[in-house]
Amino acid sequence: MIYVEDELIKLNGVVLPGLVKSIEVTETAKIDEQEVEGSAAKPKQATGYEDAKINIELIIDDTPTQTKYERYATLRAIFRIPGQSVPQPIPMISEDTAAHGIENVIFKKLTHKTENKKGQITANLELWEYIPQTIVATTKASNTAGASRRVSSGNVSAKSQGQNVQSGLSEEYKSYLSTKRGKSPATDNAGSAAALNKISQLPY
């Protein structure tokens, strides 16, 4: 049996080896079911959409220039580049995935199966749609500036309130505050020893 490469399916710019036996693309909505006490019915609430899933089954044979395992190694190199520790999104070109608006995928799973009495490999690829998430960074500079303005205005307000209180005092009391109002008898013209002596003589 002769198999022809399907050059219409590419992963990361590489044509998939072998015959594409099947390709399946699945899109799913996110549905939450709510438990209602005393009711057998479960109300359903739609919350969004799952990322699409793509499953591809390949049949890989020997060719005059490569063995089936050498051709399978092409898939392994797409799945995981030597030294790569984290899967990366890769572009996918296919009429079937394009019909679902899928441009980039994550290569989720790669398996192969060899059957007795058959000189071929059946490879299965599981791919997940990749949709980049945009994260908007915000700055707190404006809030800090606003806080500074509020603190400054608060200080000004406190000062103005102090001035208002001061202006409400009588002239006689202002004069009293500005004069010397005496000293403690414990420290009036006395050293530390004499001060302690005077303190001990004070009535309690």
matplotlib code that plots the C-alpha trace (Angstrom):
import matplotlib.pyplot as plt

x = [0.0, 1.3, 0.8, 1.1, 2.3, -0.5, 1.4, -1.6, -0.9, 2.2, 3.3, 5.9, 6.6, 7.2, 5.0, 3.7, 5.2, 3.1, -0.6, -3.1, -5.7, -8.0, -8.1, -10.7, -11.2, -13.4, -14.7, -16.5, -18.5, -18.0, -21.2, -21.6, -24.4, -25.9, -27.2, -30.7, -31.9, -35.1, -34.9, -33.8, -33.2, -29.8, -29.9, -27.1, -25.0, -22.8, -19.5, -17.4, -15.5, -12.8, -9.7, -10.2, -8.7, -7.2, -6.5, -4.5, -3.9, -1.0, 0.1, 3.9, 5.6, 9.2, 10.3, 13.2, 15.3, 14.0, 12.7, 9.4, 11.3, 13.4, 10.2, 8.6, 11.6, 10.5, 7.3, 9.4, 11.5, 8.4, 7.0, 10.2, 13.2, 16.4, 17.1, 13.5, 12.0, 8.6, 6.3, 6.0, 3.1, 3.7, 1.9, -0.3, -1.4, -4.4, -7.7, -9.5, -8.1, -8.4, -12.1, -12.2, -10.0, -7.0, -3.6, -1.4, -1.4, 0.4, 1.6, 0.0, 0.6, 2.4, 2.0, 2.7, 1.6, 3.3, 1.2, 2.6, 2.7, 2.5, 5.5, 4.0, 3.6, 0.4, 1.1, -1.4, -1.0, -3.0, -2.9, -4.6, -5.5, -3.3, -4.8, -2.3, -3.5, -2.9, -2.0, -2.5, 0.0, -1.3, 0.7, 0.0, 1.9, -1.3, -2.6, 0.6, 0.5, -3.1, -2.1, 0.7, -1.7, -4.2, -1.5, -0.3, -3.8, -4.4, -1.3, -2.4, -5.9, -4.4, -2.3, -5.2, -7.3, -4.6, -4.5, -8.2, -8.1, -5.3, -7.2, -10.3, -8.4, -8.8, -6.0, -5.6, -5.1, -2.6, -0.6, -0.6, 0.7, 3.5, 4.9, 7.0, 4.7, 7.2, 9.1, 8.7, 9.6, 11.8, 14.1, 13.9, 17.5, 18.5, 21.0, 19.9, 20.5, 18.7, 15.9, 15.4, 15.4, 12.6, 10.6, 10.8, 9.4, 6.4, 3.0, 1.2]
y = [0.0, 3.5, 6.4, 10.0, 12.8, 15.2, 18.5, 20.5, 19.9, 21.5, 21.8, 24.5, 24.6, 20.9, 18.6, 15.7, 12.4, 9.5, 9.3, 11.3, 8.7, 11.1, 14.5, 15.6, 19.1, 19.6, 22.8, 22.8, 25.3, 25.7, 24.7, 24.8, 22.7, 23.9, 21.5, 22.5, 20.9, 19.0, 19.1, 16.4, 19.0, 20.8, 24.3, 25.0, 28.2, 28.9, 30.4, 30.5, 28.2, 25.6, 25.7, 23.6, 20.1, 18.5, 14.8, 13.5, 9.8, 9.1, 5.9, 5.9, 3.4, 2.8, 4.8, 4.1, 6.7, 6.5, 3.9, 4.4, 5.2, 7.8, 9.4, 9.2, 11.0, 14.0, 14.1, 13.7, 16.7, 18.9, 17.7, 18.4, 20.1, 18.8, 20.9, 22.2, 21.9, 23.7, 23.2, 26.2, 27.3, 26.5, 27.5, 25.0, 25.0, 22.9, 23.4, 21.6, 23.7, 26.9, 26.2, 26.6, 29.7, 27.9, 29.3, 28.3, 25.1, 23.4, 19.9, 18.2, 14.5, 12.2, 8.4, 5.6, 2.0, -0.9, -3.9, -7.4, -8.5, -4.9, -2.9, 0.4, 2.7, 4.3, 7.7, 9.8, 13.5, 15.5, 19.3, 22.1, 25.4, 28.2, 31.6, 34.2, 36.1, 39.8, 41.2, 44.9, 46.4, 49.3, 51.9, 53.4, 56.6, 58.6, 57.2, 58.0, 61.6, 61.9, 60.6, 63.2, 65.9, 64.7, 64.6, 68.1, 69.5, 67.8, 69.5, 72.9, 72.3, 71.4, 74.5, 76.7, 75.1, 75.9, 79.5, 79.7, 78.4, 80.8, 83.7, 82.8, 83.4, 86.6, 89.2, 88.8, 85.0, 85.5, 87.8, 85.2, 82.5, 84.8, 85.6, 83.5, 81.7, 80.8, 77.7, 74.5, 75.1, 71.9, 73.5, 77.2, 78.3, 74.9, 72.2, 68.6, 67.8, 70.9, 70.2, 66.7, 68.2, 70.6, 67.9, 65.8, 68.8, 69.3, 68.3, 65.4]
z = [0.0, -0.9, 1.5, 0.4, 2.7, 3.6, 3.1, 4.2, 7.9, 9.5, 13.1, 13.8, 10.1, 9.8, 7.6, 9.6, 8.5, 7.3, 6.4, 8.4, 9.2, 11.1, 12.6, 15.2, 16.5, 19.6, 21.0, 24.4, 26.4, 30.2, 32.0, 35.8, 37.4, 40.7, 43.4, 44.5, 47.8, 47.3, 43.5, 41.1, 38.3, 38.3, 37.0, 34.5, 34.1, 31.1, 32.2, 29.0, 26.7, 27.0, 24.8, 21.7, 21.6, 18.5, 18.1, 15.1, 14.2, 11.8, 10.1, 9.6, 7.3, 6.2, 3.1, 0.7, 2.6, 6.2, 8.6, 10.4, 13.6, 12.0, 10.7, 14.1, 15.5, 13.5, 15.7, 18.8, 17.8, 17.4, 20.7, 22.7, 21.4, 23.1, 26.3, 26.4, 29.9, 29.3, 26.3, 24.1, 21.9, 18.2, 15.0, 13.3, 9.7, 8.8, 7.0, 9.8, 12.6, 10.5, 10.3, 14.1, 14.1, 15.7, 14.8, 17.7, 19.9, 22.8, 21.9, 24.9, 24.3, 21.9, 21.8, 19.3, 19.0, 17.1, 16.1, 15.4, 11.8, 10.6, 9.4, 10.5, 13.5, 14.6, 16.2, 18.1, 18.7, 21.3, 20.9, 22.8, 21.5, 22.8, 23.4, 24.8, 27.9, 28.0, 31.4, 31.9, 34.4, 36.6, 38.5, 41.9, 41.2, 40.9, 44.2, 45.9, 44.6, 45.8, 49.2, 49.4, 48.4, 51.1, 53.8, 52.8, 52.8, 56.2, 57.6, 56.3, 57.7, 61.1, 61.2, 60.2, 62.9, 65.4, 64.2, 64.6, 68.1, 68.9, 67.4, 69.6, 72.9, 74.9, 74.9, 78.6, 78.3, 75.4, 77.6, 80.3, 78.0, 76.7, 80.1, 82.5, 84.8, 87.5, 88.2, 90.2, 93.8, 93.5, 90.9, 91.8, 92.2, 93.7, 92.8, 92.5, 96.2, 97.4, 94.9, 96.3, 99.8, 98.9, 97.3, 100.4, 102.4, 100.1, 101.7, 100.1]

ax = plt.figure().add_subplot(projection="3d")
ax.plot(x, y, z, "-o")
ax.set_aspect("equal")
plt.show()
